Amino acid sequence: MKAIVAGADAEGISEELEALGVTVARVDSPVFADALEDAGIADAELFVLTDLSEGISITLAKEINPDVRTVCFGSGELPESVAGTVDLVVDPSLLGAEAVAEELVDELA
């Protein structure tokens, strides 16, 4: 399984995914389409955004790969314009990175 994690990842979701055998590519903020393409979004099963202010990257990821599962794992406000396109939003203060990674891997397996 391949995942792209975009943003600072202070909660460590990328490490938790890697611990479960997921190949993870990281993209720093700001997130642009060319960076997503370079990271391999076209064949990724999962896109995790940790910086909700970069919400437009959800749209960019879906334009490149309409089948990618998109998850926002961070605190803050997701721009209203993309709220309907994200598959899952999780606040790390409510559910930790380990639990979220396990659920995502189980769901996509």
For each residue, the residues with C-beta under 8 A, 3 or more apart:
1: 21 22 23 45 46 105 108 109
2: 22 23 24 25 40 43 44 45 46
3: 14 17 22 23 24 25 44 45 46 47 48
4: 24 25 26 27 36 39 40 41 44 46 47 48 61
5: 9 13 14 17 24 25 26 27 48 50
6: 26 27 28 29 31 36 47 48 49 50 51 54 57
7: 27 28 29 31 49 50 51 54 74
8: 28 29 50 51
9: 5 12 13 14 26 50
10: 50
11: 50 73 74 92 96 97
12: 9 15 16 97
13: 5 9 16 17 48 50 73 97 100 101
14: 3 5 9 17 18 24 26 48
15: 12 18 19 97
16: 12 13 19 20 97 98 100 101 102
17: 3 5 13 14 20 22 24 46 48 101 104 105
18: 14 15 21 22 23 24
19: 15 16 101
20: 16 17 101 102 105
21: 1 18 105
22: 1 2 3 17 18 46 101 105
23: 1 2 3 18
24: 2 3 4 5 14 17 18
25: 2 3 4 5 39 40 44
26: 4 5 6 9 14 39
27: 4 5 6 7 31 35 36 39 57
28: 6 7 8 31 35
29: 6 7 8 51 53 54
30: 54
31: 6 7 27 28 35 36 49 51 54 56 57 60
32: 35 36 60
33: 36 37 60 63 64
34: 37 38
35: 27 28 31 32 38 39
36: 4 6 27 31 32 33 39 41 47 57 60 61 64
37: 33 34 40 41 42 64
38: 34 35
39: 4 25 26 27 35 36 44
40: 2 4 25 37 43 44
41: 4 36 37 44 47 61 64 65 68
42: 37 64 65
43: 2 40 65
44: 2 3 4 25 39 40 41 47 65 68
45: 1 2 3 68 69 108
46: 1 2 3 4 17 22 68 69 71 104 108
47: 3 4 6 36 41 44 57 58 61 65 68 69 70 71
48: 3 4 5 6 13 14 17 71 72 73 104
49: 6 7 31 52 54 55 57 58 70 71 72 73 74 86
50: 5 6 7 8 9 10 11 13 72 73 74
51: 6 7 8 29 31 54 74
52: 49 55 72 74 75 76 77 78 79
53: 29 76 77 79
54: 6 7 29 30 31 49 51 57
55: 49 52 58 59 72 78 79 81 82 83 86
56: 31 59 60 79 81 82
57: 6 27 31 36 47 49 54 60 61
58: 47 49 55 61 62 70 72 82 85 86
59: 55 56 62 63 82 85
60: 31 32 33 36 56 57 63 64
61: 4 36 41 47 57 58 64 65 68 70
62: 58 59 65 66 68 70 85
63: 33 59 60 66
64: 33 36 37 41 42 60 61 68
65: 41 42 43 44 47 61 62 68
66: 62 63
67:
68: 41 44 45 46 47 61 62 64 65
69: 45 46 47 87 88 104 107 108
70: 47 49 58 61 62 85 86 87 88
71: 46 47 48 49 86 87 88 89 90 100 104
72: 48 49 50 52 55 58 78 86 88 89 90
73: 11 13 48 49 50 90 92 97 100
74: 7 11 49 50 51 52 91 92
75: 52 91 92 93
76: 52 53
77: 52 53
78: 52 55 72 82 83 86 89
79: 52 53 55 56 82 83
80: 83
81: 55 56
82: 55 56 58 59 78 79 85 86
83: 55 78 79 80 86 89
84:
85: 58 59 62 70 82
86: 49 55 58 70 71 72 78 82 83 89
87: 69 70 71
88: 69 70 71 72
89: 71 72 78 83 86
90: 71 72 73 94 95 100
91: 74 75 94 95
92: 11 73 74 75 95 96 97 100
93: 75
94: 90 91
95: 90 91 92 99 100
96: 11 92 99 100
97: 11 12 13 15 16 73 92 100 101
98: 16 101 102
99: 95 96 102 103
100: 13 16 71 73 90 92 95 96 97 103 104
101: 13 16 17 19 20 22 97 98 104 105
102: 16 20 98 99 105 106
103: 99 100 106 107
104: 17 46 48 69 71 100 101 107 108
105: 1 17 20 21 22 101 102 108 109
106: 102 103 109
107: 69 103 104
108: 1 45 46 69 104 105
109: 1 105 106
